[in-house]
Amino acid sequence: MSEGAAKKEDKPRKFQAIRGTRDLLPPETALWNRVEQTVHSVFATFGFGEIRPPIFEATELFARAVGGETDIVSKEMYAFEDHERPDLAALRTTIAYRNPDVLNAWSVRLYIEQVNEFVRAFEDAIEKREIPATPDNLRALDDLKNQVPRASMIGTDPASNVHITGGFDPIIAGIRELLRAIQFGDVITLRPEATASVCRAYIEHNMQQLPQPVKLYYIGPMFRRERPQKGRYRQFYQIGAEILGGTDAPAIDAEVIEMVMTFFDKLELQGVQLDINSIGCRDCRPKYVELLRAELLKVKDKLGPDSQRRIETNPLRVLDSKLDSEQTIIAKLPHIADHLCEDCATHYAAVKRQLELRGVLYRENWRLVRGLDYYMRTTFEITAAGLGSQNAVCGGGRYDGLVELLGGPPTKGIGFAIGEDRLILSLQESEKAQSRVTSHQSLLIYIAWMGQNAHATAIRAAKDLRNAGFSVELPPVEQKFGKALGQADKLGARFALILGDNEVAEGLWTLKTLADGSQQKLTEQDLLDFLRKL
Ligand code: HAM
């Protein structure tokens, strides 16, 4: 191999962020921070407290809450088995799939010895909770303990040789099957959403004993294996809020919507459009779904393959279709609002009245059904400007019964989640928000120092200025003043604090305003006073 070729091969791999994920970088992160600070302050004024649930949970939690037939659960989850004992799992794989030569008593004895060793370690690991003590695992352990002594008779018991010679030994086959059924870890999933986690936490911490309702909000990353595009990522961020317990009074639905709208207002988000709908309850929705299915079957041939499939799996989702060719067909389908039961119709009318009382503008959208199974009655979605096809910046709704579905007491629930990435995109599109970001950037002071005495003074000055809350850049090595001022300019500093031998000796520091080049001499105290007044 030539030297050149060798060099090429040695070149380390260039890593890139995984598809659908990205780095959030300065200065954009300043906007993220401003948005999140606004969340904390606005949501607190509505009585919400922050919850920080873990990023992964049992897969079963999301499957049950979000629904097995949904896109999220059926296609998009990052799920994996979490092993605490990969060594035991590997040993299991070896012995569960290895087939001893059952005609050879020696090979069977070795095999049984290995199974025995495994069963002892397995029992020990279950006791130490390193492997989950699920009913299936406990049963497998018991059965293995029964089977192994029988198996150890093979080759010693003349009677058992009879069926060994008959071919594959059923006792060993049974053992192999038991081994394969063992589950070594919890099957867990990177959360695709957080409503399920918040309900799990509500139950786990007996929050039904707190004054109701419990109002919680969260900010954090979610994970869905979707096809990445503008505004759609595989790791994205949500700002969400949930109200659990208490009543399902329509004023609660309206207030939670009012809170999102207030928040968007504070951020001066442009082109905000709120759509609302009611999708009924366990009593009236199934009847509507059947009616919809019957109507869809009549026009099945005119629908695309996705909608055709959904006639069977989830007819409501057909209403979500964006296919041009389906729009006129969908427009003629029956509206759910005309098929709500009396309670749902009354609730929906009251939610609208409550929104009006709060001055919240809305548009009714009978096709708004949402893509998660837990919703009932009120659903809503908010779109904003500058987002293209992925323009839903917030989605939410009522989910009475979800807590119960997850093993908790009957509990009312409603909430929403904002797509933070999309919110930021929309804010960036509107210049107004951008100019606000700049004005929020901290005032930077660049310390241009020369000489060892000046360095000591500069270190102390940096400490005092930072303690006073100013942003300071202190070069680690000496620079000529010209170079230092150039660097200060590049960093966008507003001031350069010039510290040379003269300044240190006089105790008077030179502050240069970079925009106009003007200079003034100040004592340290005067400098702090001057900066504070800005
Ligand atoms: P969702 O509609 O699935 O609802 O998501 C809410 C918002 O998250 C969407 O409107 C969108 O802005 C953002 N989002 C979703 N997927 C992505 C993605 N791949 N990339 C970027 N942004 C995305 C829920 O998650 C419910 N848990 C909301 C809720 C809370 N309902 C009641 N409480």
Residues whose N, C-alpha, C, O or C-beta is under 5 A from the ligand:
A	BS01	HAM	P192 E193 A194 T195 R224 E226 G231 R232 Y233 F236 A241 A392 V393 C394 G395 G396 G397 I414 G415 F416 A417 I418 G419 D421 R422
